Amino acid sequence: MPVQNRLDWMSRTVASEAPASSSIIEQRRFATPDESPRSDPDDALACIRQEIREEYAEPHGKPWIVGFSGGKDSTLVAHLVVEHLVSLPRSERTRAVHVVANDTLVESPLVMEHVRIGLAEIEKAAQAFDLPVVVATTTPEPNQTFWVNLIGRGYPSPNRSFRWCTDRMKIQPTSNYVREQANISGEVVLLLGVRRNESATRAGVAARYDNGSRLNRHNDLQGCLVFRPILELDTDDVWEFLAENKPPWGGSHDRLIQLYRDAGGGECPVVTSTADAPSCSTTSSRFGCWTCTVVEKDKSLAGFVDSGFDQFMPLLEFRDWLVEIRNDPARRLARRRNGRVTITRKGVFVSGPFNMATRREILDRLLALQARSEMVLIAQSEIERIRELWVEDVIVSAERNAEAQRAMATGGAYCRTAMSYSFEVKQVEGWSA
């Protein structure tokens, strides 16, 4: 379809779906589950489109930032936002929209490739339609990547009580992007594909922010307002919409649907009738880092392998090996990186980071896996930083040993000022099991 014809069609479609009433917020916030005015998915989407239309038309210049993970919910939000921009005359496209993804640099390869393709398609469409859309991808600081921390500093593989990866690799990079835009514009509006019925935890978080307003202040980011347009949608509504509507940037959502199907071990997540069971809500596949050791089993990566992507089996085995060696005392130093020996108040000894031999072994295995798989698993810049950290650790260790020897030579069998011989007793979680 020619660009102008597609623009006219989008304008008529979006305009025809506007509800008669403009009191959408009141309908959403105060309807009881038994009396919800949004039980019909078409009505729900019409309300969401109206909210997006109204919020974008507000008389201020706050840019929008759409958090885009490539998953079903963030894809739906991006779809609706770009669709609205396409429907507007050029003179009314008054605010920039940033579509921002995060790459931890250890994302599941299939998922990250899907995200890259999606962002490229959105950027190409933005140029064709002359949309005020900026596409960006955030990454961890070079000194805070997964491999730099795990192999360079020897941090033990993340677990539930010591999840050192999330903040460094996901939260900080995107938060920095939001702060930069807020500093430029004064305030920004962050659009998130959060839905209340995703989980009990998500519902609890959503309830704490139900203040009767469309926008909520972000807890941690100054100058950031949060807009959650699809908060009340059901999972099946999301899949039905994506299956039946082509994205405004062209193509289809088939690649996304297939991605979820493969991650679920061959199970199709799209349900269009009660006969199509089981629905996607019964699966527990998750997209994330292929190195993730927080979960007991990486079901999405295992699902890809079960669906025929045999090339990812070595990655799955490497991840399982990281879990296996995590709490082996023979692979851990007695002292933490600050030189202290830590014992909890219950008398439990807390191991320090991986020792140097284990760090070298992890790097050697990773490089061998990279050569065998022909996938880029670690950047050369990360390897260089890892080796710098190793040199620094050797120097620090030598200085501590020399300081301890000087203390003992002067008659002090135990010297608090010698960091090599300092202790701390406190409640510590994470470094051990």
TIFI-460647 format. One record per residue (C-alpha): x, y, z. Coordinates in steps of 0.25 Angstrom, whole numbers, plus 5000, padded with zeros to 4 digits. Last residue first. Layout:
N
XYZ ...
end
This chain:
433
509849185194 511049285198 511349425193 509849455194 509449495208 510249565219 509749585233 510949635240 512349605246 513549675239 514949625239 516249695236 517549615233 517849655219 517349795222 518549815232 518049925241 517349825250 518749765253 518849615258 520149555261 520649695264 522149685267 522749785257 523049675248 521549625248 521149765243 522149765233 521749625228 520249675227 520649795219 521449715209 520249615208 519349725205 520249795195 520349665188 518849635187 518649785182 519649755171 519049625167 517649685167 518149805158 518749705148 517449625148 516649745146 517449785134 517249645128 515749665130 515749795123 516449745111 515549625110 514349725111 514949805099 515049685091 513549655092 512949535098 511949435093 512049465078 511549345071 512349245063 511849135072 513249065073 514049195074 513149255084 513049125092 514549115093 514649265097 513649235108 514349115113 515649195114 515049305121 514349215131 515649145133 516449275136 515349315146 515449185153 516949195154 516849335159 515949305171 514449325169 514049435179 513949425194 513249315203 512349345214 512649275227 511349245235 511449275250 509949325251 510349465252 510949445238 512449425236 513249515226 514749515224 515149645219 516149685207 515149775200 515049675189 514449575199 515449475206 515349325206 515549315191 514549225184 514749115174 515149005185 513849055193 512949005181 511749095182 511749145168 512249025161 510948965157 510249085153 511349135144 511348985138 509849005135 510149135127 511149055119 510248945116 509149035112 510149115103 510648975097 509148945094 508949075086 509349015073 508248905074 507249015070 506148905067 504948935076 505548865088 506748955087 505849075087 505049025098 506349005106 506749145104 505349195108 505249105120 506549145126 506549055138 506749085153 506649235151 507649335156 508749265147 508449355135 509549335125 508649325113 508149465118 506649485117 505349435110 504449355119 503649225116 502649195127 501449145119 500049135123 499749275119 500049245105 498749165104 498549015105 497749005097 497149055084 495749005086 495349125095 495649215083 496749315077 497949265085 499349305081 500449245090 500749125080 501449015088 502748965081 503648965093 503049095099 504249175094 503949135080 502549175080 502949305087 503849335075 502849295065 501849395070 502949505070 503349465055 501849465052 501649605056 501449655042 502149735032 502049885032 502449995042 500950005046 500949865051 499949765044 498749735053 498049605055 499149525062 499649645070 498249675075 497949535079 499249515086 498949645095 497549605097 497949465102 498949525112 497849615118 497849765117 497749855129 499049915129 499149945114 499450095115 500450095126 500950235126 502150275136 502550415138 504050445139 504650575144 505450505155 505650355153 505450275166 504050255169 503450295155 502350395157 501050345151 500250375139 498850345136 498350385149 497450325159 498550285169 498750145165 500250135167 500250035179 499249955171 500149935160 501249875169 500249785175 499749735161 501149715157 501449625169 500149545166 500649525152 500349575138 498949615142 499249765144 499949785131 501249865129 501649905115 502350035119 502250175114 503250275120 502850415119 503950515120 504250645128 505150765128 505450735113 506950725113 507150675127 505950585125 506650525112 507950495120 507150435132 506450345123 507650295116 508350275130 507150195135 507350105122 508750075125 508550065140 507449975141 507849865131 509349825133 509749885146 508449875153 508049735148 509449675149 509749675164 508649575168 509149535181 508049465188 507349415176 508649365170 509649425161 510949345158 512049385167 512749515165 514149485161 514549625158 514949605143 514249475141 512849505147 512949655147 513549675133 512749565128 511449625132 511749765127 512049875138 513349935133 512849955119 511650025124 510449935121 509649955108 508550035103 507950025090 507250145082 506250175072 505750325071 504350355065 503850485061 503150425049 503450455034 502650345029 503750275022 504850315032 503950265044 503650135036 505150105034 505350135049 504250035053 504749925044 506149945049 505649935063 504949805060 506149745053 507049775065 505949725075 505849595068 507349575067 507349605082 506349495084 507049395076 508349415083 507849405097 508349535103 509849535108 510149675103 509149735113 508449795101 507349895105 506349955096 505850095094 504750145085 504850295087 503650385083 503850525080 502650625082 501950715072 501450615062 500250705060 500750785048 501050655041 499650615041 499350495051 499050355048 500450315046 500750365060 499550285066 500050155059 501450175065 500850185079 499950065077 501049975071 502050015082 501049985093 500749845086 502249815084 502549845099 501449745103 501849635093 503349635096 504349715088 504849785100 504449925096 504250035107 503550145100 504150285104 503150405101 503650545100 503050655109 502750765100 501450815106 500050845102 499450705104 499150635090 500050515093 499250485105 497850495098 498250405087 498950305096 497650305105 496750295092 497550175087 497450105101 495950125101 495850065087 496749955091 495849925103 494549935094 495149835084 495549745095 494149735101 494149735116 494449875117 493249935124 493649845136 492449815145 492849685151 494349725153 493849855159 494049985151 494750095158 496050115152 495750085137 494450155135 494950275143 496250285134 495350265121 494450385124 494450435109 493150365105 492750335091 493950245089 494950265078 495050145069 494650215056 495850315058 496850205058 496350145045 496150265037 497550325041 498150185038 497550175024 497950315021 499350285025 499350155017 498850235005 500050335006 501050225008 500650144996 500050005000 
end
